[in-house]
Amino acid sequence: MIQGIPVFDLHCHFPVAGDYFPDYPKFGKVDFGKARIEGFEARNYGEVWRKAYNFPKPEPSVEDDAVMADKWIKDIDAKQIEKIGWTSGGGNDRLEKICKMYPDRFYGFAHHHPDSENAVEVLEKAFKEQNMIAYKILGPMVPTDLSDKKYYPLWEVCQKYDKPVLIHFGLLGAAGGTPAGINLSPYAIADVSKKFPHVKFIVPHFGCTYMEDLLQLMWTRDNIWVDTSGSNQWIRWMSYRLSLEDVQRKFVETVGPSRIIFSTDSSWMPRGFAYIYLEEQHKNFRFLNLNDNELHMIFHKNAEYLTGLI
């Protein structure tokens, strides 16, 4: 908790040995730390970011999942974090086992590709049998418009079990990552979010370079939520001057605290839970004159409501 306010971080990645998303083609096999241009290396943006936050160098995720889970529990105990939502963890079956190690602290997302084999049946199993609390999709890695009718059965399963869908839009993977695709903007779900008004959609990272699209989408759709996860380095790459406080202010002034979800996008050790993100965002929300009840919504209640834990 922070100043007596409990924290449920709804967007983290359990650090597994191997691919976080095993059925996403090539994902996890690209060096996202550097961009390579015509035989010479560009600035290492990942290293600049790590040093700016004074983060330790990541350890390779080669340990047994039980050992890593124990490390994470000790870390969030020390930092007084109540619950973690893992949006990935080496596939649904593997993440199910990880979450069972600490069922009152760890909560998993189904995170298989929507075009993977038997995707609908796999999603229903995740909700009905594996106790998954939501579905995670990487929009830029899906080659078909997410509003296409072929995905309707997936949304119908989410509606049936009242489970939210978290979809990453915008740049994927920072330097060396994916800057383009048919599902880069949150507008990709403008149609489907209208056709399925009872499905709750979560867009992370304040829209990740598509903030304006997300704001307009949230203006017209009350079943869209935003999460605040990560360092939000995309802000530095906008063509106009913008700060994290500016971003937080705009969402507070428009959609309000009832549809904002705090998250960190934490993953690797030895950093563990990125407490500096919690402090930074909490400070900005305080300066925006939110009261304790409104902060409780952002840092805890909204996540519990969306995932059916209250």
C-alpha positions in Angstrom: 0.0 0.0 0.0 0.9 3.6 -0.2 -0.3 6.1 2.5 -2.8 3.5 3.7 -4.2 2.9 0.2 -4.0 -0.8 -0.9 -2.4 -1.5 -4.3 -3.6 -4.1 -6.9 -1.2 -3.9 -9.9 -3.3 -5.3 -12.7 -0.6 -5.3 -15.4 2.7 -7.2 -14.8 4.6 -10.0 -16.6 5.8 -13.0 -14.8 9.5 -13.5 -15.8 9.7 -16.9 -17.3 12.6 -18.7 -19.0 11.7 -18.6 -22.7 9.0 -16.7 -24.5 6.4 -14.8 -22.5 3.9 -15.3 -25.4 4.9 -18.7 -26.9 2.2 -18.7 -29.6 2.9 -15.1 -30.8 5.2 -15.5 -33.9 8.7 -14.2 -33.2 7.6 -12.2 -30.1 10.3 -12.3 -27.4 13.1 -13.1 -29.9 13.8 -9.5 -30.9 16.4 -7.3 -29.2 14.1 -4.5 -28.0 17.0 -2.7 -26.3 18.7 -1.4 -29.5 17.8 -0.3 -33.0 20.3 -1.5 -35.6 20.7 0.7 -38.7 22.8 -0.3 -41.8 25.6 -2.0 -40.0 26.0 0.3 -37.0 24.2 0.6 -33.7 22.0 3.5 -32.9 21.6 4.8 -29.3 20.7 2.1 -26.8 17.4 3.5 -25.7 16.8 0.6 -23.3 20.0 1.4 -21.5 19.2 5.1 -21.3 15.9 4.3 -19.8 17.4 1.8 -17.2 20.0 4.4 -16.1 17.5 7.2 -16.0 15.5 5.2 -13.4 18.6 3.8 -11.7 17.3 0.3 -12.3 19.7 -2.7 -11.8 20.6 -4.7 -14.9 18.0 -7.5 -15.5 18.9 -11.0 -14.5 18.2 -13.7 -17.2 15.0 -15.6 -16.4 16.5 -19.0 -16.1 15.3 -20.0 -12.7 12.5 -22.5 -11.8 9.1 -20.8 -11.8 8.7 -21.7 -8.1 11.9 -19.9 -7.2 10.9 -16.8 -9.2 7.5 -16.8 -7.7 9.1 -16.9 -4.2 11.3 -14.0 -5.1 8.3 -12.0 -6.3 6.3 -12.7 -3.2 9.2 -11.5 -1.0 9.5 -8.4 -3.1 5.9 -7.4 -3.0 5.7 -8.2 0.7 8.6 -5.9 1.3 6.9 -3.2 -0.8 3.4 -3.8 0.7 1.7 -4.6 -2.6 -1.5 -6.6 -2.1 -2.1 -8.3 -5.5 -0.5 -8.8 -8.9 -2.2 -9.4 -12.2 0.1 -11.3 -14.5 -0.8 -10.5 -18.1 1.7 -13.0 -19.4 3.7 -15.9 -18.2 4.7 -18.4 -20.8 1.3 -19.6 -21.9 -2.0 -20.2 -20.0 -1.1 -23.6 -18.7 2.2 -22.5 -17.3 0.7 -19.3 -15.8 -2.1 -21.3 -14.1 0.5 -23.3 -12.2 2.4 -20.1 -11.2 -0.8 -18.4 -9.9 -1.8 -21.5 -7.9 1.4 -21.1 -5.9 0.0 -17.9 -4.3 -3.7 -17.9 -5.2 -4.6 -14.9 -3.0 -1.8 -12.7 -4.4 -1.2 -13.8 -8.0 -3.9 -13.6 -10.6 -3.4 -14.7 -14.3 -4.6 -13.5 -17.7 -5.3 -15.8 -20.6 -2.8 -14.5 -23.2 -2.9 -16.8 -26.2 -3.0 -15.3 -29.7 -6.6 -14.8 -31.0 -5.7 -16.6 -34.2 -4.1 -19.6 -32.4 -5.6 -23.1 -32.7 -8.9 -23.5 -30.9 -8.5 -19.9 -29.5 -12.2 -19.7 -28.4 -12.1 -23.1 -26.6 -8.8 -22.2 -25.0 -10.3 -19.0 -23.7 -13.3 -20.7 -22.3 -11.1 -23.2 -20.5 -9.0 -20.3 -19.1 -12.1 -18.7 -17.5 -14.0 -21.9 -16.5 -11.3 -24.2 -15.3 -8.0 -22.2 -14.9 -9.4 -19.3 -12.9 -8.0 -16.6 -15.2 -9.3 -13.2 -14.5 -9.0 -11.5 -18.0 -7.8 -11.9 -21.6 -4.6 -10.2 -22.8 -4.0 -9.4 -26.5 -1.0 -7.7 -28.3 -2.9 -5.7 -30.9 0.1 -5.0 -33.2 0.8 -8.7 -33.4 -2.6 -9.5 -34.8 -2.8 -9.1 -38.6 -6.6 -8.9 -38.8 -8.7 -6.0 -37.7 -9.8 -6.8 -34.1 -13.4 -5.7 -35.0 -13.6 -8.5 -37.6 -16.5 -10.8 -37.1 -14.2 -13.8 -36.9 -13.2 -12.6 -33.4 -16.9 -12.3 -32.2 -16.8 -15.7 -30.5 -13.9 -14.5 -28.3 -15.8 -11.5 -27.2 -18.9 -13.7 -26.6 -16.9 -15.8 -24.2 -15.6 -12.7 -22.4 -19.2 -11.5 -22.1 -20.5 -14.9 -20.9 -18.0 -15.0 -18.1 -17.9 -11.2 -17.5 -14.1 -11.0 -18.0 -12.3 -7.9 -19.2 -10.0 -7.8 -22.3 -6.7 -5.9 -22.0 -5.4 -5.0 -25.5 -2.0 -3.4 -26.0 -2.1 -0.7 -28.7 0.7 1.5 -30.0 4.4 0.8 -30.4 5.3 -2.6 -29.2 8.7 -3.4 -27.7 10.4 0.1 -27.8 13.5 0.3 -29.9 13.7 -2.6 -32.4 10.0 -3.3 -31.8 6.8 -3.1 -33.9 5.8 0.5 -34.9 3.1 -0.4 -37.4 0.1 -2.6 -37.9 -3.6 -2.7 -38.6 -4.4 -2.8 -34.8 -2.0 0.0 -33.7 -4.7 2.5 -32.6 -7.5 1.9 -30.0 -9.8 2.8 -32.8 -9.4 -0.8 -33.9 -12.0 -1.7 -31.2 -14.4 1.2 -31.9 -16.8 -1.0 -33.7 -16.6 -4.1 -31.5 -16.8 -2.2 -28.2 -20.1 -0.8 -29.5 -21.4 -4.2 -30.6 -20.4 -5.7 -27.3 -21.3 -3.0 -24.8 -21.1 -5.4 -21.8 -17.5 -6.5 -22.5 -15.1 -4.4 -20.6 -12.0 -3.4 -22.6 -8.8 -2.1 -21.0 -6.2 -0.1 -23.0 -2.8 0.0 -21.2 -0.1 2.7 -21.1 -2.5 5.6 -21.5 -2.9 4.5 -25.2 0.9 4.4 -25.9 1.3 7.2 -28.5 -2.4 7.0 -29.4 -3.6 8.9 -26.4 -5.9 11.2 -28.4 -7.6 8.2 -30.1 -8.1 6.6 -26.7 -9.6 9.7 -25.1 -12.1 10.0 -28.0 -12.9 6.3 -27.8 -13.5 6.6 -24.0 -15.7 9.6 -24.6 -18.0 7.6 -26.7 -17.8 4.2 -25.1 -18.4 3.7 -21.3 -17.0 0.1 -21.5 -13.4 1.3 -22.1 -10.9 1.6 -19.2 -7.3 2.9 -19.3 -4.4 1.5 -17.4 -1.4 3.6 -16.4 1.3 0.9 -16.7 5.0 1.3 -17.2 7.4 4.2 -17.4 5.4 5.5 -20.4 8.5 6.4 -22.3 6.3 6.9 -25.4 5.6 10.4 -23.9 9.2 11.5 -24.7 8.7 10.5 -28.4 5.6 12.6 -29.0 6.1 15.5 -31.4 5.0 18.1 -28.8 6.0 18.7 -25.2 4.1 16.5 -22.9 4.7 15.2 -19.3 3.3 12.2 -17.4 1.4 14.7 -15.1 -0.2 16.2 -18.2 -1.3 12.8 -19.3 -2.7 11.9 -15.9 -4.5 15.3 -15.7 -6.2 14.9 -19.0 -7.6 11.5 -18.1 -8.7 12.7 -14.6 -10.4 15.7 -16.1 -12.2 13.8 -18.8 -13.0 10.1 -18.0 -12.5 10.5 -14.2 -11.0 8.2 -11.6 -13.6 5.5 -12.0 -12.1 4.2 -15.3 -8.4 4.6 -14.5 -6.4 1.6 -13.4 -3.0 1.9 -11.9 -0.4 -0.6 -13.2 3.4 -0.8 -13.5 4.2 -3.4 -16.3 6.8 -4.8 -13.9 8.5 -8.1 -14.7 12.2 -8.8 -14.3 14.4 -9.3 -11.3 16.2 -7.9 -9.4 14.1 -4.8 -10.0 10.8 -6.6 -9.2 7.9 -4.4 -8.6 8.7 -0.9 -10.0 7.9 1.1 -6.9 9.2 4.3 -8.4 6.3 4.2 -10.9 3.9 3.9 -8.0 5.5 6.9 -6.2 5.6 9.0 -9.4 2.0 8.5 -10.3 0.7 8.7 -6.8 2.4 12.1 -6.4 0.9 13.4 -9.6 -2.6 12.2 -8.7 -2.2 13.9 -5.3 -1.2 17.2 -7.0 -4.4 16.8 -9.1 -6.3 17.0 -5.8 -7.8 13.5 -5.9 -9.0 12.4 -2.5 -8.2 9.1 -0.7 -11.4 7.5 -2.0 -10.6 8.4 -5.6 -7.1 7.2 -5.2 -8.4 4.0 -3.7 -10.4 3.5 -6.9 -7.4 4.0 -9.2 -5.0 1.9 -7.2 -7.3 -0.9 -6.0 -11.1 -0.9 -6.4 -11.3 -0.5 -10.2 -9.1 -3.5 -10.7 -11.1 -5.6 -8.3 -14.4 -4.5 -9.9 -13.2 -5.3 -13.4 -11.9 -8.7 -12.6 -14.9 -9.7 -10.4 -12.8 -10.0 -7.2 -15.4 -7.8 -5.3 
